[in-house]
Amino acid sequence: MREDALLSYRPHARPRTGRPGAHPGADVGSLGLFRNHAPFSRHPEARRIDLRASLRDPFGEIHVRRFEPRSVVNVYALVDLSASMGFTGRASKIALVEDICVAMARAAHRYGDAFGIIGADAHIRRDFQIRATRRRSLETEIEDLFRRSAPAGRSAAGLAEAAGLIAGRRKLVFILSDFRQPATVIDSLLASLVRHDVVPIVVGDSAEESDLPEWGLIEMQDLETGQSRVVFMRPALRRKWLDEAARRKSELRRLFLRYGRTPVIVADRLDIENLSRQLLEA
């Protein structure tokens, strides 16, 4: 990842923190970007009277200017540490997640936001946490965190437990996972985070599908359980597997949309410009 690459993101909801930052806030005040006009009778602030707007009013109403202060938001990355995240094909999934987290920490520092990480497999990983902070050393701390840990769990159900650790004021929460868990587990995760501004980031590897041969014996390993089996691949079976993968992607997208979330897709490598575009459009 280029050191000068800067990620862009934004919360969907206007934050209400009272601390100056980079995002349009929910509060209305006397500083910040111009928001709208309001009748003086409802907002009697003589210093904010707009003479030009008042003179244009055909009913003689006096208008005052209202501004929206910019605010900060606490940002969290929830990291799937189940064994399937250890897959390496075109690239390492977990290394890709690390790059994304470092890019987010760098962006949060630029915006003035606090950034934190919570990792989980079947349960919350106490050894894989950084509470939301603005420390300048955060990028190095993240790299050390990933260096010390490896994805090895049999599920990522513990991600839903993160809701208890980030309770309180609304936060911007990125879920970094390949989302290979059952739909019921993903549904429970999304339901646990409804109070927050959630962005699911689907981390994939094109080798999981494109490298399937038409014919031949292949050894398949279930990354969650570690069990292996030999499969005789043939065109009909290959098509069946690819159709199943497409169906699952479609179901996953419908599940996210049911919660009003558009999934962000990152596969094989981190393209900061593409990821920024998806995050701003999500």
Contacts in CASP RR format, 6 or more apart in sequence:
PFRMAT RR
TARGET T0000
AUTHOR 0000-0000-0000
METHOD contacts of the structure
MODEL  1
MREDALLSYRPHARPRTGRPGAHPGADVGSLGLFRNHAPFSRHPEARRID
LRASLRDPFGEIHVRRFEPRSVVNVYALVDLSASMGFTGRASKIALVEDI
CVAMARAAHRYGDAFGIIGADAHIRRDFQIRATRRRSLETEIEDLFRRSA
PAGRSAAGLAEAAGLIAGRRKLVFILSDFRQPATVIDSLLASLVRHDVVP
IVVGDSAEESDLPEWGLIEMQDLETGQSRVVFMRPALRRKWLDEAARRKS
ELRRLFLRYGRTPVIVADRLDIENLSRQLLEA
1 99 0 8 1.000
1 102 0 8 1.000
1 103 0 8 1.000
1 270 0 8 1.000
1 272 0 8 1.000
2 272 0 8 1.000
5 103 0 8 1.000
5 272 0 8 1.000
6 106 0 8 1.000
6 107 0 8 1.000
6 110 0 8 1.000
6 272 0 8 1.000
7 103 0 8 1.000
7 104 0 8 1.000
7 106 0 8 1.000
7 107 0 8 1.000
7 272 0 8 1.000
7 275 0 8 1.000
7 276 0 8 1.000
7 279 0 8 1.000
8 107 0 8 1.000
8 276 0 8 1.000
8 279 0 8 1.000
8 280 0 8 1.000
9 75 0 8 1.000
9 104 0 8 1.000
9 107 0 8 1.000
9 172 0 8 1.000
9 199 0 8 1.000
9 276 0 8 1.000
9 279 0 8 1.000
9 280 0 8 1.000
10 23 0 8 1.000
10 279 0 8 1.000
10 280 0 8 1.000
11 23 0 8 1.000
11 73 0 8 1.000
11 172 0 8 1.000
11 197 0 8 1.000
12 197 0 8 1.000
13 26 0 8 1.000
13 170 0 8 1.000
13 197 0 8 1.000
14 23 0 8 1.000
14 24 0 8 1.000
14 25 0 8 1.000
14 26 0 8 1.000
14 68 0 8 1.000
14 71 0 8 1.000
15 23 0 8 1.000
15 25 0 8 1.000
15 26 0 8 1.000
15 71 0 8 1.000
15 72 0 8 1.000
15 73 0 8 1.000
15 170 0 8 1.000
16 25 0 8 1.000
16 26 0 8 1.000
16 27 0 8 1.000
16 71 0 8 1.000
16 169 0 8 1.000
16 170 0 8 1.000
17 71 0 8 1.000
17 72 0 8 1.000
17 73 0 8 1.000
17 169 0 8 1.000
18 27 0 8 1.000
18 69 0 8 1.000
18 71 0 8 1.000
19 71 0 8 1.000
19 72 0 8 1.000
20 69 0 8 1.000
20 70 0 8 1.000
20 71 0 8 1.000
20 72 0 8 1.000
21 70 0 8 1.000
21 71 0 8 1.000
21 72 0 8 1.000
21 111 0 8 1.000
21 112 0 8 1.000
21 113 0 8 1.000
22 70 0 8 1.000
22 72 0 8 1.000
22 110 0 8 1.000
22 111 0 8 1.000
22 112 0 8 1.000
22 113 0 8 1.000
23 70 0 8 1.000
23 71 0 8 1.000
23 72 0 8 1.000
23 73 0 8 1.000
23 111 0 8 1.000
24 33 0 8 1.000
24 68 0 8 1.000
24 70 0 8 1.000
24 71 0 8 1.000
25 68 0 8 1.000
25 69 0 8 1.000
25 70 0 8 1.000
25 71 0 8 1.000
26 71 0 8 1.000
27 68 0 8 1.000
27 69 0 8 1.000
27 71 0 8 1.000
28 35 0 8 1.000
28 66 0 8 1.000
28 67 0 8 1.000
28 68 0 8 1.000
29 66 0 8 1.000
29 67 0 8 1.000
29 68 0 8 1.000
29 69 0 8 1.000
30 45 0 8 1.000
30 47 0 8 1.000
30 48 0 8 1.000
30 67 0 8 1.000
31 67 0 8 1.000
31 69 0 8 1.000
32 67 0 8 1.000
32 68 0 8 1.000
32 69 0 8 1.000
32 70 0 8 1.000
33 67 0 8 1.000
33 68 0 8 1.000
33 70 0 8 1.000
34 65 0 8 1.000
34 66 0 8 1.000
34 67 0 8 1.000
35 66 0 8 1.000
35 67 0 8 1.000
35 68 0 8 1.000
36 66 0 8 1.000
37 50 0 8 1.000
37 53 0 8 1.000
37 63 0 8 1.000
37 64 0 8 1.000
37 65 0 8 1.000
37 66 0 8 1.000
38 63 0 8 1.000
38 64 0 8 1.000
38 66 0 8 1.000
39 61 0 8 1.000
39 62 0 8 1.000
39 63 0 8 1.000
39 64 0 8 1.000
40 49 0 8 1.000
40 61 0 8 1.000
40 62 0 8 1.000
40 63 0 8 1.000
40 64 0 8 1.000
41 61 0 8 1.000
41 62 0 8 1.000
43 64 0 8 1.000
43 66 0 8 1.000
44 64 0 8 1.000
45 64 0 8 1.000
48 64 0 8 1.000
48 65 0 8 1.000
48 66 0 8 1.000
49 62 0 8 1.000
49 63 0 8 1.000
49 64 0 8 1.000
49 65 0 8 1.000
50 63 0 8 1.000
50 64 0 8 1.000
50 65 0 8 1.000
53 63 0 8 1.000
53 65 0 8 1.000
54 60 0 8 1.000
54 61 0 8 1.000
54 62 0 8 1.000
54 63 0 8 1.000
57 63 0 8 1.000
72 111 0 8 1.000
72 112 0 8 1.000
72 113 0 8 1.000
72 114 0 8 1.000
73 113 0 8 1.000
73 170 0 8 1.000
73 171 0 8 1.000
73 172 0 8 1.000
73 197 0 8 1.000
74 113 0 8 1.000
74 114 0 8 1.000
74 115 0 8 1.000
74 116 0 8 1.000
74 132 0 8 1.000
74 166 0 8 1.000
74 169 0 8 1.000
74 171 0 8 1.000
74 172 0 8 1.000
75 104 0 8 1.000
75 108 0 8 1.000
75 113 0 8 1.000
75 114 0 8 1.000
75 115 0 8 1.000
75 116 0 8 1.000
75 132 0 8 1.000
75 171 0 8 1.000
75 172 0 8 1.000
75 173 0 8 1.000
75 174 0 8 1.000
76 115 0 8 1.000
76 116 0 8 1.000
76 117 0 8 1.000
76 118 0 8 1.000
76 132 0 8 1.000
76 162 0 8 1.000
76 166 0 8 1.000
76 171 0 8 1.000
76 172 0 8 1.000
76 173 0 8 1.000
76 174 0 8 1.000
77 100 0 8 1.000
77 101 0 8 1.000
77 104 0 8 1.000
77 115 0 8 1.000
77 116 0 8 1.000
77 117 0 8 1.000
77 118 0 8 1.000
77 173 0 8 1.000
77 174 0 8 1.000
77 176 0 8 1.000
78 118 0 8 1.000
78 119 0 8 1.000
78 120 0 8 1.000
78 159 0 8 1.000
78 162 0 8 1.000
78 173 0 8 1.000
78 174 0 8 1.000
78 175 0 8 1.000
78 176 0 8 1.000
78 177 0 8 1.000
79 97 0 8 1.000
79 101 0 8 1.000
79 117 0 8 1.000
79 118 0 8 1.000
79 119 0 8 1.000
79 120 0 8 1.000
79 128 0 8 1.000
79 176 0 8 1.000
79 177 0 8 1.000
80 97 0 8 1.000
80 119 0 8 1.000
80 120 0 8 1.000
80 121 0 8 1.000
80 151 0 8 1.000
80 156 0 8 1.000
80 159 0 8 1.000
80 175 0 8 1.000
80 176 0 8 1.000
80 177 0 8 1.000
80 178 0 8 1.000
80 179 0 8 1.000
80 203 0 8 1.000
81 119 0 8 1.000
81 120 0 8 1.000
81 121 0 8 1.000
81 125 0 8 1.000
81 128 0 8 1.000
81 149 0 8 1.000
81 151 0 8 1.000
81 152 0 8 1.000
81 153 0 8 1.000
81 156 0 8 1.000
82 121 0 8 1.000
82 122 0 8 1.000
82 151 0 8 1.000
82 153 0 8 1.000
82 154 0 8 1.000
82 155 0 8 1.000
82 156 0 8 1.000
82 180 0 8 1.000
82 181 0 8 1.000
82 223 0 8 1.000
82 224 0 8 1.000
83 121 0 8 1.000
83 151 0 8 1.000
83 152 0 8 1.000
83 153 0 8 1.000
83 154 0 8 1.000
83 223 0 8 1.000
83 224 0 8 1.000
83 225 0 8 1.000
83 226 0 8 1.000
84 93 0 8 1.000
84 151 0 8 1.000
84 178 0 8 1.000
84 180 0 8 1.000
84 223 0 8 1.000
84 224 0 8 1.000
85 93 0 8 1.000
85 94 0 8 1.000
85 97 0 8 1.000
85 151 0 8 1.000
85 177 0 8 1.000
85 178 0 8 1.000
85 203 0 8 1.000
86 92 0 8 1.000
86 93 0 8 1.000
86 94 0 8 1.000
86 150 0 8 1.000
86 151 0 8 1.000
86 223 0 8 1.000
87 93 0 8 1.000
87 178 0 8 1.000
87 205 0 8 1.000
87 208 0 8 1.000
87 223 0 8 1.000
88 205 0 8 1.000
89 205 0 8 1.000
89 207 0 8 1.000
89 208 0 8 1.000
89 211 0 8 1.000
90 205 0 8 1.000
90 206 0 8 1.000
90 207 0 8 1.000
90 267 0 8 1.000
90 268 0 8 1.000
90 269 0 8 1.000
91 205 0 8 1.000
91 268 0 8 1.000
91 269 0 8 1.000
93 151 0 8 1.000
93 178 0 8 1.000
93 203 0 8 1.000
93 204 0 8 1.000
93 205 0 8 1.000
94 146 0 8 1.000
94 150 0 8 1.000
94 151 0 8 1.000
95 146 0 8 1.000
96 203 0 8 1.000
96 204 0 8 1.000
96 266 0 8 1.000
96 268 0 8 1.000
96 269 0 8 1.000
96 270 0 8 1.000
97 146 0 8 1.000
97 176 0 8 1.000
97 203 0 8 1.000
98 142 0 8 1.000
98 143 0 8 1.000
98 146 0 8 1.000
99 270 0 8 1.000
100 174 0 8 1.000
100 176 0 8 1.000
100 201 0 8 1.000
100 203 0 8 1.000
100 266 0 8 1.000
100 270 0 8 1.000
100 275 0 8 1.000
101 117 0 8 1.000
101 142 0 8 1.000
101 146 0 8 1.000
101 176 0 8 1.000
102 139 0 8 1.000
102 142 0 8 1.000
102 143 0 8 1.000
103 270 0 8 1.000
103 272 0 8 1.000
103 275 0 8 1.000
104 115 0 8 1.000
104 174 0 8 1.000
105 115 0 8 1.000
105 116 0 8 1.000
105 138 0 8 1.000
105 139 0 8 1.000
105 142 0 8 1.000
106 139 0 8 1.000
108 114 0 8 1.000
108 115 0 8 1.000
108 134 0 8 1.000
108 138 0 8 1.000
109 115 0 8 1.000
109 134 0 8 1.000
109 136 0 8 1.000
109 138 0 8 1.000
112 134 0 8 1.000
113 134 0 8 1.000
113 172 0 8 1.000
114 132 0 8 1.000
114 133 0 8 1.000
114 134 0 8 1.000
115 130 0 8 1.000
115 132 0 8 1.000
115 133 0 8 1.000
115 134 0 8 1.000
115 138 0 8 1.000
116 130 0 8 1.000
116 131 0 8 1.000
116 132 0 8 1.000
116 133 0 8 1.000
116 138 0 8 1.000
117 128 0 8 1.000
117 129 0 8 1.000
117 130 0 8 1.000
117 142 0 8 1.000
117 145 0 8 1.000
118 124 0 8 1.000
118 128 0 8 1.000
118 129 0 8 1.000
118 159 0 8 1.000
118 162 0 8 1.000
118 165 0 8 1.000
118 166 0 8 1.000
119 125 0 8 1.000
119 128 0 8 1.000
119 129 0 8 1.000
119 159 0 8 1.000
119 162 0 8 1.000
120 128 0 8 1.000
120 156 0 8 1.000
120 157 0 8 1.000
120 158 0 8 1.000
120 159 0 8 1.000
120 161 0 8 1.000
120 162 0 8 1.000
121 151 0 8 1.000
121 152 0 8 1.000
121 153 0 8 1.000
121 154 0 8 1.000
121 155 0 8 1.000
121 156 0 8 1.000
121 158 0 8 1.000
122 153 0 8 1.000
122 154 0 8 1.000
122 155 0 8 1.000
122 156 0 8 1.000
122 157 0 8 1.000
122 158 0 8 1.000
123 157 0 8 1.000
123 158 0 8 1.000
123 161 0 8 1.000
124 158 0 8 1.000
124 161 0 8 1.000
124 162 0 8 1.000
124 165 0 8 1.000
125 149 0 8 1.000
127 148 0 8 1.000
127 149 0 8 1.000
128 145 0 8 1.000
128 149 0 8 1.000
129 165 0 8 1.000
130 138 0 8 1.000
130 141 0 8 1.000
130 142 0 8 1.000
130 145 0 8 1.000
132 171 0 8 1.000
135 141 0 8 1.000
153 224 0 8 1.000
154 224 0 8 1.000
154 225 0 8 1.000
155 181 0 8 1.000
155 185 0 8 1.000
155 224 0 8 1.000
156 177 0 8 1.000
156 181 0 8 1.000
156 185 0 8 1.000
157 181 0 8 1.000
157 185 0 8 1.000
157 188 0 8 1.000
159 175 0 8 1.000
159 177 0 8 1.000
159 189 0 8 1.000
160 185 0 8 1.000
160 188 0 8 1.000
160 189 0 8 1.000
160 192 0 8 1.000
162 192 0 8 1.000
162 193 0 8 1.000
163 192 0 8 1.000
163 193 0 8 1.000
163 195 0 8 1.000
166 173 0 8 1.000
166 196 0 8 1.000
167 195 0 8 1.000
168 195 0 8 1.000
170 195 0 8 1.000
170 196 0 8 1.000
170 197 0 8 1.000
171 196 0 8 1.000
171 197 0 8 1.000
172 196 0 8 1.000
172 197 0 8 1.000
172 199 0 8 1.000
173 193 0 8 1.000
173 196 0 8 1.000
173 197 0 8 1.000
173 198 0 8 1.000
173 199 0 8 1.000
174 198 0 8 1.000
174 199 0 8 1.000
174 200 0 8 1.000
174 201 0 8 1.000
175 189 0 8 1.000
175 193 0 8 1.000
175 198 0 8 1.000
175 199 0 8 1.000
175 200 0 8 1.000
175 201 0 8 1.000
176 201 0 8 1.000
176 203 0 8 1.000
177 200 0 8 1.000
177 201 0 8 1.000
177 202 0 8 1.000
177 203 0 8 1.000
178 202 0 8 1.000
178 203 0 8 1.000
178 204 0 8 1.000
179 186 0 8 1.000
179 200 0 8 1.000
179 202 0 8 1.000
179 252 0 8 1.000
180 224 0 8 1.000
183 251 0 8 1.000
183 252 0 8 1.000
183 255 0 8 1.000
186 252 0 8 1.000
186 255 0 8 1.000
187 255 0 8 1.000
190 198 0 8 1.000
190 200 0 8 1.000
190 255 0 8 1.000
190 256 0 8 1.000
190 259 0 8 1.000
190 261 0 8 1.000
191 259 0 8 1.000
194 259 0 8 1.000
198 259 0 8 1.000
198 261 0 8 1.000
199 261 0 8 1.000
199 264 0 8 1.000
199 279 0 8 1.000
199 282 0 8 1.000
200 256 0 8 1.000
200 261 0 8 1.000
200 263 0 8 1.000
200 264 0 8 1.000
201 263 0 8 1.000
201 264 0 8 1.000
201 265 0 8 1.000
201 266 0 8 1.000
202 252 0 8 1.000
202 263 0 8 1.000
202 264 0 8 1.000
202 265 0 8 1.000
202 266 0 8 1.000
203 266 0 8 1.000
203 267 0 8 1.000
204 265 0 8 1.000
204 266 0 8 1.000
204 267 0 8 1.000
204 268 0 8 1.000
205 267 0 8 1.000
205 268 0 8 1.000
206 267 0 8 1.000
206 268 0 8 1.000
208 245 0 8 1.000
209 241 0 8 1.000
209 242 0 8 1.000
209 245 0 8 1.000
212 218 0 8 1.000
212 233 0 8 1.000
212 238 0 8 1.000
212 241 0 8 1.000
212 242 0 8 1.000
213 233 0 8 1.000
213 238 0 8 1.000
214 233 0 8 1.000
214 234 0 8 1.000
214 235 0 8 1.000
214 238 0 8 1.000
215 233 0 8 1.000
215 234 0 8 1.000
215 235 0 8 1.000
216 232 0 8 1.000
216 233 0 8 1.000
216 234 0 8 1.000
217 230 0 8 1.000
217 231 0 8 1.000
217 232 0 8 1.000
217 233 0 8 1.000
218 230 0 8 1.000
218 231 0 8 1.000
218 233 0 8 1.000
219 228 0 8 1.000
219 229 0 8 1.000
219 230 0 8 1.000
219 231 0 8 1.000
220 228 0 8 1.000
220 229 0 8 1.000
220 230 0 8 1.000
220 231 0 8 1.000
221 227 0 8 1.000
221 228 0 8 1.000
222 228 0 8 1.000
231 237 0 8 1.000
252 263 0 8 1.000
253 263 0 8 1.000
256 262 0 8 1.000
256 263 0 8 1.000
261 282 0 8 1.000
262 281 0 8 1.000
262 282 0 8 1.000
263 282 0 8 1.000
264 275 0 8 1.000
264 278 0 8 1.000
264 279 0 8 1.000
264 282 0 8 1.000
265 278 0 8 1.000
266 275 0 8 1.000
END
